[in-house]
Amino acid sequence: MAIKLERADWARDPAEWRGRFEGKAIGTGVTVLFFSNERIGAGPVLHRHPYDEVFIVREGRARFTIGDEIVEAVAGDILLAPAGTPHKFENLGPGRLETTDIHVSPEYIQEDLE
């Protein structure tokens, strides 16, 4: 059986590629977040999850902090934050940073550390 989510089901803003859906809403074990922001320095605070997270940089440049490592990434790069590892990222600019963040969990669980 095919399951379809429409943009209004996951997007925060009809003009931006930003939002999320939890896997449990469609019967799967993966939750996906979409991040998009043009502001230099924009990004989530330091946090962690009890599951792995995979980041796909779709557009722009970012500085990722994953555990004790700082990694610069550009469009096309893929990074992993293992379960329990503190991490964050920020837009380095110029222009928009867009990522697709895959949470290996049927629900979104986050502990903010900042």
N, CA, C and O atoms as a GROMACS GRO file, in nm:
protein
  456
    1MET      N    1   0.084  -0.119   0.000
    1MET     CA    2   0.000   0.000   0.000
    1MET      C    3   0.088   0.125   0.000
    1MET      O    4   0.176   0.138   0.085
    2ALA      N    5   0.066   0.212  -0.092
    2ALA     CA    6   0.141   0.337  -0.100
    2ALA      C    7   0.088   0.436   0.004
    2ALA      O    8  -0.032   0.444   0.028
    3ILE      N    9   0.179   0.511   0.064
    3ILE     CA   10   0.142   0.616   0.158
    3ILE      C   11   0.198   0.746   0.105
    3ILE      O   12   0.314   0.752   0.064
    4LYS      N   13   0.117   0.848   0.105
    4LYS     CA   14   0.158   0.978   0.052
    4LYS      C   15   0.138   1.086   0.157
    4LYS      O   16   0.031   1.099   0.214
    5LEU      N   17   0.244   1.163   0.181
    5LEU     CA   18   0.233   1.284   0.262
    5LEU      C   19   0.237   1.402   0.167
    5LEU      O   20   0.318   1.406   0.074
    6GLU      N   21   0.150   1.497   0.188
    6GLU     CA   22   0.153   1.620   0.110
    6GLU      C   23   0.237   1.722   0.183
    6GLU      O   24   0.259   1.712   0.304
    7ARG      N   25   0.283   1.822   0.110
    7ARG     CA   26   0.371   1.924   0.167
    7ARG      C   27   0.312   1.983   0.296
    7ARG      O   28   0.385   2.006   0.393
    8ALA      N   29   0.184   2.007   0.298
    8ALA     CA   30   0.119   2.064   0.417
    8ALA      C   31   0.128   1.971   0.538
    8ALA      O   32   0.112   2.016   0.651
    9ASP      N   33   0.155   1.842   0.516
    9ASP     CA   34   0.167   1.746   0.625
    9ASP      C   35   0.300   1.756   0.698
    9ASP      O   36   0.311   1.714   0.813
   10TRP      N   37   0.403   1.813   0.633
   10TRP     CA   38   0.536   1.815   0.694
   10TRP      C   39   0.602   1.952   0.692
   10TRP      O   40   0.689   1.978   0.776
   11ALA      N   41   0.566   2.041   0.602
   11ALA     CA   42   0.636   2.170   0.586
   11ALA      C   43   0.588   2.272   0.687
   11ALA      O   44   0.469   2.284   0.714
   12ARG      N   45   0.683   2.346   0.744
   12ARG     CA   46   0.649   2.453   0.837
   12ARG      C   47   0.598   2.577   0.763
   12ARG      O   48   0.513   2.650   0.814
   13ASP      N   49   0.650   2.598   0.643
   13ASP     CA   50   0.623   2.720   0.568
   13ASP      C   51   0.604   2.680   0.421
   13ASP      O   52   0.686   2.606   0.367
   14PRO      N   53   0.499   2.728   0.358
   14PRO     CA   54   0.478   2.687   0.218
   14PRO      C   55   0.584   2.741   0.122
   14PRO      O   56   0.595   2.692   0.009
   15ALA      N   57   0.662   2.840   0.163
   15ALA     CA   58   0.764   2.898   0.074
   15ALA      C   59   0.904   2.843   0.099
   15ALA      O   60   0.993   2.867   0.018
   16GLU      N   61   0.925   2.769   0.207
   16GLU     CA   62   1.059   2.718   0.242
   16GLU      C   63   1.059   2.567   0.250
   16GLU      O   64   0.960   2.505   0.290
   17TRP      N   65   1.171   2.507   0.212
   17TRP     CA   66   1.189   2.362   0.221
   17TRP      C   67   1.235   2.332   0.362
   17TRP      O   68   1.352   2.304   0.386
   18ARG      N   69   1.140   2.339   0.458
   18ARG     CA   70   1.175   2.325   0.598
   18ARG      C   71   1.060   2.258   0.673
   18ARG      O   72   0.944   2.298   0.659
   19GLY      N   73   1.092   2.156   0.752
   19GLY     CA   74   0.990   2.086   0.829
   19GLY      C   75   1.036   1.945   0.860
   19GLY      O   76   1.155   1.914   0.850
   20ARG      N   77   0.941   1.859   0.898
   20ARG     CA   78   0.977   1.721   0.929
   20ARG      C   79   0.855   1.631   0.927
   20ARG      O   80   0.741   1.677   0.935
   21PHE      N   81   0.884   1.502   0.915
   21PHE     CA   82   0.780   1.402   0.938
   21PHE      C   83   0.841   1.289   1.018
   21PHE      O   84   0.958   1.255   1.000
   22GLU      N   85   0.761   1.232   1.106
   22GLU     CA   86   0.805   1.118   1.185
   22GLU      C   87   0.765   0.990   1.115
   22GLU      O   88   0.655   0.979   1.061
   23GLY      N   89   0.856   0.895   1.116
   23GLY     CA   90   0.833   0.768   1.050
   23GLY      C   91   0.710   0.695   1.100
   23GLY      O   92   0.641   0.629   1.022
   24LYS      N   93   0.681   0.708   1.228
   24LYS     CA   94   0.566   0.637   1.282
   24LYS      C   95   0.435   0.682   1.216
   24LYS      O   96   0.337   0.608   1.216
   25ALA      N   97   0.434   0.804   1.159
   25ALA     CA   98   0.313   0.853   1.092
   25ALA      C   99   0.285   0.778   0.963
   25ALA      O  100   0.172   0.776   0.915
   26ILE      N  101   0.390   0.716   0.906
   26ILE     CA  102   0.371   0.642   0.782
   26ILE      C  103   0.412   0.495   0.795
   26ILE      O  104   0.422   0.423   0.696
   27GLY      N  105   0.437   0.451   0.919
   27GLY     CA  106   0.464   0.311   0.944
   27GLY      C  107   0.606   0.267   0.912
   27GLY      O  108   0.627   0.154   0.869
   28THR      N  109   0.703   0.356   0.932
   28THR     CA  110   0.842   0.319   0.906
   28THR      C  111   0.931   0.362   1.023
   28THR      O  112   0.887   0.437   1.111
   29GLY      N  113   1.055   0.316   1.024
   29GLY     CA  114   1.148   0.343   1.133
   29GLY      C  115   1.243   0.458   1.108
   29GLY      O  116   1.348   0.466   1.171
   30VAL      N  117   1.208   0.549   1.016
   30VAL     CA  118   1.295   0.661   0.982
   30VAL      C  119   1.216   0.791   0.990
   30VAL      O  120   1.106   0.801   0.937
   31THR      N  121   1.274   0.891   1.058
   31THR     CA  122   1.217   1.024   1.066
   31THR      C  123   1.306   1.117   0.985
   31THR      O  124   1.429   1.105   0.990
   32VAL      N  125   1.247   1.210   0.911
   32VAL     CA  126   1.324   1.298   0.823
   32VAL      C  127   1.294   1.444   0.855
   32VAL      O  128   1.178   1.484   0.866
   33LEU      N  129   1.402   1.522   0.869
   33LEU     CA  130   1.392   1.666   0.888
   33LEU      C  131   1.451   1.736   0.768
   33LEU      O  132   1.550   1.690   0.710
   34PHE      N  133   1.390   1.847   0.729
   34PHE     CA  134   1.439   1.930   0.619
   34PHE      C  135   1.475   2.065   0.678
   34PHE      O  136   1.392   2.131   0.739
   35PHE      N  137   1.601   2.108   0.658
   35PHE     CA  138   1.648   2.237   0.709
   35PHE      C  139   1.682   2.327   0.592
   35PHE      O  140   1.742   2.282   0.495
   36SER      N  141   1.644   2.453   0.601
   36SER     CA  142   1.676   2.550   0.497
   36SER      C  143   1.681   2.688   0.561
   36SER      O  144   1.586   2.731   0.627
   37ASN      N  145   1.794   2.760   0.540
   37ASN     CA  146   1.807   2.894   0.597
   37ASN      C  147   1.918   2.968   0.524
   37ASN      O  148   2.022   2.910   0.493
   38GLU      N  149   1.896   3.096   0.497
   38GLU     CA  150   1.996   3.179   0.430
   38GLU      C  151   2.086   3.253   0.526
   38GLU      O  152   2.192   3.303   0.487
   39ARG      N  153   2.046   3.262   0.653
   39ARG     CA  154   2.122   3.342   0.750
   39ARG      C  155   2.251   3.272   0.790
   39ARG      O  156   2.249   3.157   0.833
   40ILE      N  157   2.363   3.342   0.775
   40ILE     CA  158   2.492   3.288   0.818
   40ILE      C  159   2.486   3.266   0.969
   40ILE      O  160   2.443   3.353   1.044
   41GLY      N  161   2.531   3.150   1.013
   41GLY     CA  162   2.528   3.114   1.154
   41GLY      C  163   2.403   3.037   1.195
   41GLY      O  164   2.398   2.982   1.305
   42ALA      N  165   2.303   3.032   1.107
   42ALA     CA  166   2.179   2.961   1.142
   42ALA      C  167   2.204   2.810   1.150
   42ALA      O  168   2.281   2.754   1.072
   43GLY      N  169   2.138   2.748   1.245
   43GLY     CA  170   2.148   2.603   1.262
   43GLY      C  171   2.100   2.565   1.401
   43GLY      O  172   2.073   2.653   1.483
   44PRO      N  173   2.089   2.437   1.427
   44PRO     CA  174   2.041   2.391   1.557
   44PRO      C  175   2.146   2.408   1.668
   44PRO      O  176   2.266   2.414   1.640
   45VAL      N  177   2.101   2.415   1.791
   45VAL     CA  178   2.191   2.418   1.906
   45VAL      C  179   2.254   2.280   1.924
   45VAL      O  180   2.207   2.182   1.868
   46LEU      N  181   2.361   2.274   2.003
   46LEU     CA  182   2.424   2.146   2.034
   46LEU      C  183   2.321   2.056   2.100
   46LEU      O  184   2.253   2.096   2.195
   47HIS      N  185   2.310   1.933   2.049
   47HIS     CA  186   2.210   1.839   2.099
   47HIS      C  187   2.255   1.697   2.069
   47HIS      O  188   2.359   1.675   2.007
   48ARG      N  189   2.176   1.601   2.113
   48ARG     CA  190   2.204   1.461   2.082
   48ARG      C  191   2.073   1.384   2.074
   48ARG      O  192   1.968   1.428   2.120
   49HIS      N  193   2.084   1.266   2.012
   49HIS     CA  194   1.970   1.176   1.996
   49HIS      C  195   2.013   1.036   2.041
   49HIS      O  196   2.131   1.005   2.038
   50PRO      N  197   1.919   0.953   2.082
   50PRO     CA  198   1.953   0.815   2.121
   50PRO      C  199   1.960   0.720   2.001
   50PRO      O  200   1.949   0.599   2.018
   51TYR      N  201   1.978   0.774   1.883
   51TYR     CA  202   1.986   0.697   1.759
   51TYR      C  203   2.079   0.772   1.662
   51TYR      O  204   2.110   0.889   1.684
   52ASP      N  205   2.124   0.704   1.558
   52ASP     CA  206   2.209   0.766   1.456
   52ASP      C  207   2.131   0.872   1.378
   52ASP      O  208   2.010   0.863   1.361
   53GLU      N  209   2.207   0.975   1.330
   53GLU     CA  210   2.150   1.075   1.240
   53GLU      C  211   2.244   1.092   1.122
   53GLU      O  212   2.365   1.106   1.139
   54VAL      N  213   2.188   1.090   1.003
   54VAL     CA  214   2.263   1.110   0.879
   54VAL      C  215   2.223   1.244   0.820
   54VAL      O  216   2.104   1.274   0.807
   55PHE      N  217   2.323   1.324   0.783
   55PHE     CA  218   2.300   1.456   0.724
   55PHE      C  219   2.339   1.452   0.577
   55PHE      O  220   2.448   1.404   0.543
   56ILE      N  221   2.252   1.501   0.492
   56ILE     CA  222   2.283   1.517   0.350
   56ILE      C  223   2.280   1.668   0.323
   56ILE      O  224   2.176   1.732   0.336
   57VAL      N  225   2.395   1.723   0.284
   57VAL     CA  226   2.401   1.866   0.252
   57VAL      C  227   2.356   1.880   0.107
   57VAL      O  228   2.423   1.834   0.015
   58ARG      N  229   2.242   1.943   0.088
   58ARG     CA  230   2.183   1.957  -0.046
   58ARG      C  231   2.226   2.086  -0.116
   58ARG      O  232   2.237   2.090  -0.238
   59GLU      N  233   2.251   2.190  -0.037
   59GLU     CA  234   2.289   2.318  -0.094
   59GLU      C  235   2.369   2.396   0.009
   59GLU      O  236   2.338   2.390   0.128
   60GLY      N  237   2.470   2.470  -0.035
   60GLY     CA  238   2.544   2.559   0.053
   60GLY      C  239   2.664   2.496   0.120
   60GLY      O  240   2.714   2.391   0.080
   61ARG      N  241   2.708   2.566   0.227
   61ARG     CA  242   2.826   2.524   0.305
   61ARG      C  243   2.790   2.528   0.452
   61ARG      O  244   2.717   2.616   0.496
   62ALA      N  245   2.842   2.430   0.528
   62ALA     CA  246   2.810   2.421   0.671
   62ALA      C  247   2.932   2.380   0.750
   62ALA      O  248   3.023   2.315   0.699
   63ARG      N  249   2.932   2.420   0.876
   63ARG     CA  250   3.031   2.372   0.972
   63ARG      C  251   2.956   2.282   1.070
   63ARG      O  252   2.866   2.327   1.141
   64PHE      N  253   2.994   2.155   1.071
   64PHE     CA  254   2.935   2.056   1.161
   64PHE      C  255   3.028   2.034   1.278
   64PHE      O  256   3.150   2.022   1.260
   65THR      N  257   2.973   2.028   1.397
   65THR     CA  258   3.044   1.982   1.515
   65THR      C  259   2.979   1.848   1.551
   65THR      O  260   2.860   1.842   1.582
   66ILE      N  261   3.059   1.742   1.545
   66ILE     CA  262   3.010   1.608   1.577
   66ILE      C  263   3.108   1.549   1.678
   66ILE      O  264   3.220   1.512   1.644
   67GLY      N  265   3.063   1.542   1.804
   67GLY     CA  266   3.154   1.502   1.910
   67GLY      C  267   3.265   1.606   1.922
   67GLY      O  268   3.236   1.725   1.932
   68ASP      N  269   3.391   1.562   1.920
   68ASP     CA  270   3.505   1.654   1.930
   68ASP      C  271   3.555   1.702   1.795
   68ASP      O  272   3.651   1.778   1.789
   69GLU      N  273   3.491   1.661   1.687
   69GLU     CA  274   3.537   1.696   1.553
   69GLU      C  275   3.458   1.812   1.494
   69GLU      O  276   3.337   1.823   1.515
   70ILE      N  277   3.528   1.897   1.421
   70ILE     CA  278   3.465   2.004   1.344
   70ILE      C  279   3.494   1.976   1.198
   70ILE      O  280   3.609   1.961   1.158
   71VAL      N  281   3.388   1.968   1.118
   71VAL     CA  282   3.399   1.930   0.978
   71VAL      C  283   3.324   2.031   0.892
   71VAL      O  284   3.208   2.060   0.918
   72GLU      N  285   3.391   2.085   0.791
   72GLU     CA  286   3.322   2.169   0.695
   72GLU      C  287   3.267   2.080   0.585
   72GLU      O  288   3.335   1.988   0.539
   73ALA      N  289   3.144   2.109   0.542
   73ALA     CA  290   3.078   2.028   0.441
   73ALA      C  291   3.012   2.118   0.338
   73ALA      O  292   2.971   2.230   0.367
   74VAL      N  293   3.003   2.066   0.217
   74VAL     CA  294   2.940   2.138   0.106
   74VAL      C  295   2.836   2.049   0.040
   74VAL      O  296   2.825   1.930   0.070
   75ALA      N  297   2.759   2.109  -0.050
   75ALA     CA  298   2.655   2.036  -0.121
   75ALA      C  299   2.709   1.905  -0.177
   75ALA      O  300   2.812   1.902  -0.244
   76GLY      N  301   2.639   1.797  -0.149
   76GLY     CA  302   2.679   1.665  -0.194
   76GLY      C  303   2.745   1.582  -0.086
   76GLY      O  304   2.755   1.460  -0.100
   77ASP      N  305   2.792   1.645   0.022
   77ASP     CA  306   2.856   1.571   0.131
   77ASP      C  307   2.749   1.506   0.220
   77ASP      O  308   2.638   1.557   0.235
   78ILE      N  309   2.786   1.392   0.278
   78ILE     CA  310   2.700   1.319   0.371
   78ILE      C  311   2.780   1.293   0.497
   78ILE      O  312   2.895   1.249   0.491
   79LEU      N  313   2.720   1.320   0.614
   79LEU     CA  314   2.787   1.302   0.742
   79LEU      C  315   2.700   1.217   0.834
   79LEU      O  316   2.579   1.206   0.815
   80LEU      N  317   2.765   1.157   0.934
   80LEU     CA  318   2.696   1.074   1.033
   80LEU      C  319   2.727   1.124   1.172
   80LEU      O  320   2.843   1.148   1.206
   81ALA      N  321   2.624   1.140   1.254
   81ALA     CA  322   2.639   1.162   1.398
   81ALA      C  323   2.588   1.035   1.465
   81ALA      O  324   2.468   1.010   1.467
   82PRO      N  325   2.679   0.954   1.521
   82PRO     CA  326   2.636   0.829   1.586
   82PRO      C  327   2.545   0.855   1.706
   82PRO      O  328   2.549   0.963   1.766
   83ALA      N  329   2.466   0.759   1.740
   83ALA     CA  330   2.375   0.768   1.854
   83ALA      C  331   2.448   0.818   1.978
   83ALA      O  332   2.558   0.771   2.010
   84GLY      N  333   2.387   0.914   2.048
   84GLY     CA  334   2.442   0.967   2.173
   84GLY      C  335   2.551   1.070   2.157
   84GLY      O  336   2.596   1.126   2.257
   85THR      N  337   2.595   1.099   2.035
   85THR     CA  338   2.704   1.194   2.012
   85THR      C  339   2.650   1.336   2.002
   85THR      O  340   2.563   1.362   1.918
   86PRO      N  341   2.699   1.428   2.084
   86PRO     CA  342   2.656   1.568   2.071
   86PRO      C  343   2.695   1.623   1.934
   86PRO      O  344   2.804   1.596   1.883
   87HIS      N  345   2.604   1.700   1.874
   87HIS     CA  346   2.632   1.756   1.742
   87HIS      C  347   2.548   1.880   1.717
   87HIS      O  348   2.446   1.905   1.782
   88LYS      N  349   2.594   1.959   1.619
   88LYS     CA  350   2.522   2.076   1.570
   88LYS      C  351   2.583   2.113   1.435
   88LYS      O  352   2.687   2.059   1.396
   89PHE      N  353   2.519   2.206   1.365
   89PHE     CA  354   2.577   2.260   1.243
   89PHE      C  355   2.531   2.403   1.225
   89PHE      O  356   2.433   2.446   1.285
   90GLU      N  357   2.605   2.476   1.140
   90GLU     CA  358   2.568   2.615   1.114
   90GLU      C  359   2.599   2.650   0.969
   90GLU      O  360   2.691   2.596   0.908
   91ASN      N  361   2.520   2.740   0.916
   91ASN     CA  362   2.537   2.788   0.780
   91ASN      C  363   2.661   2.878   0.774
   91ASN      O  364   2.671   2.976   0.847
   92LEU      N  365   2.755   2.843   0.686
   92LEU     CA  366   2.875   2.925   0.666
   92LEU      C  367   2.855   3.030   0.558
   92LEU      O  368   2.934   3.123   0.547
   93GLY      N  369   2.750   3.015   0.477
   93GLY     CA  370   2.727   3.110   0.369
   93GLY      C  371   2.836   3.102   0.263
   93GLY      O  372   2.923   3.016   0.274
   94PRO      N  373   2.835   3.185   0.166
   94PRO     CA  374   2.723   3.278   0.141
   94PRO      C  375   2.602   3.203   0.088
   94PRO      O  376   2.616   3.098   0.025
   95GLY      N  377   2.485   3.257   0.113
   95GLY     CA  378   2.363   3.198   0.060
   95GLY      C  379   2.301   3.093   0.149
   95GLY      O  380   2.336   3.078   0.266
   96ARG      N  381   2.209   3.022   0.090
   96ARG     CA  382   2.124   2.925   0.160
   96ARG      C  383   2.200   2.797   0.194
   96ARG      O  384   2.280   2.747   0.114
   97LEU      N  385   2.173   2.745   0.314
   97LEU     CA  386   2.214   2.610   0.352
   97LEU      C  387   2.086   2.527   0.355
   97LEU      O  388   1.987   2.565   0.417
   98GLU      N  389   2.091   2.413   0.286
   98GLU     CA  390   1.977   2.322   0.286
   98GLU      C  391   2.028   2.181   0.313
   98GLU      O  392   2.118   2.132   0.245
   99THR      N  393   1.969   2.117   0.413
   99THR     CA  394   2.006   1.980   0.447
   99THR      C  395   1.882   1.893   0.458
   99THR      O  396   1.772   1.941   0.484
  100THR      N  397   1.903   1.765   0.436
  100THR     CA  398   1.802   1.664   0.467
  100THR      C  399   1.865   1.576   0.574
  100THR      O  400   1.972   1.518   0.554
  101ASP      N  401   1.800   1.567   0.688
  101ASP     CA  402   1.855   1.500   0.806
  101ASP      C  403   1.771   1.375   0.836
  101ASP      O  404   1.651   1.384   0.864
  102ILE      N  405   1.835   1.260   0.828
  102ILE     CA  406   1.766   1.133   0.844
  102ILE      C  407   1.792   1.080   0.985
  102ILE      O  408   1.906   1.051   1.021
  103HIS      N  409   1.687   1.067   1.062
  103HIS     CA  410   1.694   1.016   1.199
  103HIS      C  411   1.652   0.870   1.195
  103HIS      O  412   1.542   0.838   1.152
  104VAL      N  413   1.739   0.782   1.240
  104VAL     CA  414   1.712   0.638   1.234
  104VAL      C  415   1.626   0.600   1.354
  104VAL      O  416   1.670   0.532   1.448
  105SER      N  417   1.500   0.647   1.347
  105SER     CA  418   1.404   0.627   1.456
  105SER      C  419   1.264   0.657   1.401
  105SER      O  420   1.249   0.744   1.316
  106PRO      N  421   1.164   0.587   1.448
  106PRO     CA  422   1.028   0.617   1.403
  106PRO      C  423   0.972   0.747   1.463
  106PRO      O  424   0.867   0.796   1.420
  107GLU      N  425   1.043   0.803   1.563
  107GLU     CA  426   0.998   0.929   1.621
  107GLU      C  427   1.118   1.018   1.649
  107GLU      O  428   1.230   0.971   1.665
  108TYR      N  429   1.091   1.148   1.655
  108TYR     CA  430   1.193   1.248   1.676
  108TYR      C  431   1.216   1.265   1.828
  108TYR      O  432   1.124   1.300   1.901
  109ILE      N  433   1.338   1.238   1.872
  109ILE     CA  434   1.375   1.252   2.013
  109ILE      C  435   1.502   1.334   2.019
  109ILE      O  436   1.602   1.297   1.957
  110GLN      N  437   1.502   1.445   2.091
  110GLN     CA  438   1.621   1.530   2.097
  110GLN      C  439   1.641   1.584   2.238
  110GLN      O  440   1.547   1.629   2.304
  111GLU      N  441   1.767   1.579   2.282
  111GLU     CA  442   1.805   1.639   2.410
  111GLU      C  443   1.896   1.757   2.378
  111GLU      O  444   2.009   1.737   2.332
  112ASP      N  445   1.849   1.881   2.402
  112ASP     CA  446   1.931   1.999   2.379
  112ASP      C  447   2.036   2.011   2.488
  112ASP      O  448   2.008   1.989   2.606
  113LEU      N  449   2.158   2.047   2.448
  113LEU     CA  450   2.270   2.057   2.542
  113LEU      C  451   2.318   2.201   2.561
  113LEU      O  452   2.407   2.227   2.642
  114GLU      N  453   2.261   2.293   2.488
  114GLU     CA  454   2.295   2.436   2.502
  114GLU      C  455   2.170   2.513   2.538
  114GLU      O  456   2.175   2.635   2.555
   0.00000   0.00000   0.00000
